[in-house]
Amino acid sequence: MGDLDFEANLKDGIAVDWPVRYKDIQPWYDYVEKYIGVSGQNEGLFQLPDGVFQPPFEYNCLEKSVKKRVKEVLGRDIIMGRTAHITVEGGWKGRGTCQTRNRCMRGCPYGAYFSSNASTLPAAEATGNMTIRPFSIVTDIILNDDATRAKGVRIRDAETLETHEYFAKVIFICASTFGSTQILLNSTSERFPDGLGNDSGELGCNVMDHHFLVGAYGTSDDFKDQTTKGRRPTGIYIPRFRNIDEKSKMPNFIRGYGFQGGAGRQGWWRYIPEAQFGTEFKAALSQSGNWTFGITAFGESLPYHENRIYINRELKDKYDLPTLTMDVEWKTNEWEMRKDMKETAVEILEAGGLRNVNAYEDSSNPGLAIHEMGTARMGHDPKTSVLNKWNQIHSVPNIFVTDGSFMTSASCVNPSLTYMAFTARAANHAVEELKKGNL
Ligand code: SF4
């Protein structure tokens, strides 16, 4: 994210202003990128700041051709997707180099794709200070007598259903956006009857996600003599180009979207819909099909106070804990943006020289993009936000909340790197404050 995102709420008069700017978080993006290893390329784009990158993956022949044409015809950039894959020869911090086999979602056997299993947990273990207690569901936070500091957490053992308590000077809640908010909402007391740190009434509100599953695809008759090698674990990215300056202002929606996509040759699976058999069919299966190119948009959603999650004390889960109810809808800005995503996807592919270009749109209900954000937002003012600019709960500063719940607006880019940068910054701040005796 860049200042286009951090300044957006203030400029648009939406929700509350971010209490940070890009200059505050930029060193922490660099810190995280160096640590986790991110492949990509510096492009000099204001709307998608550069970083510290390992070598990018390569475009295939059709992507190169479409990239060139789209730049010439529309002036828009197509760049290689930036991903947390090790691409330097010889590996990185004990992790292997990516073999381009694309089994990352199963947990990379080389540790080439960043994950806690491959990277941060081994690092924590190496300190000798790590204790992991599995099967532990945090039910609530224990406060001190005057409710100004947290003392510890209460957990329910998922196997025995026993309750245990653990105590600490500082508590980081990083249980995923809804998980963290659920813990806070469930931590009620005389001082915080509506959830811990909820003086503002914003805890659980302002749910955001990206809306997606709208785009286009087309085919190409070129490059019949070429194919791809390996399974590149990323695709191309088209950075946001709407509402980034005066020229690109849209009349019917604010904010913007980017496209993720890529090109490849069709394989044997193109025959799945047809029940066939015989020698010719078998021979055809061994040949590559047409080149295809597809793009899918990921759009920013706005933080609406009434889009919220709340504790349902009537409906309990199998651990006898209250469940969470989600009440969220897209509104006019998202629906108007989707119309433009669809039309623009077709325009881009046609400009790229593709044939048989078709738009598509599937329903994209909130939550489907699994980028939930915003339910304990940060802000300048305790009356309108839950966290301060260091991710501390305004009224209980030894609790830090560092997953997507702190997000004040959503941007249209994938959010994990931002969560990690804010987490690293918050951890550093916690150490400094502990040393000063402030926590
Ligand atoms: S493609 Fe994915 S699973 Fe395979 S080596 Fe690379 S990161 Fe690991």
Residues whose N, C-alpha, C, O or C-beta is under 5 A from the ligand:
A	BS01	SF4	T97 C98 Q99 T100 R101 N102 R103 C104 C108 P109 Y110 A112 Y113 R231 P233
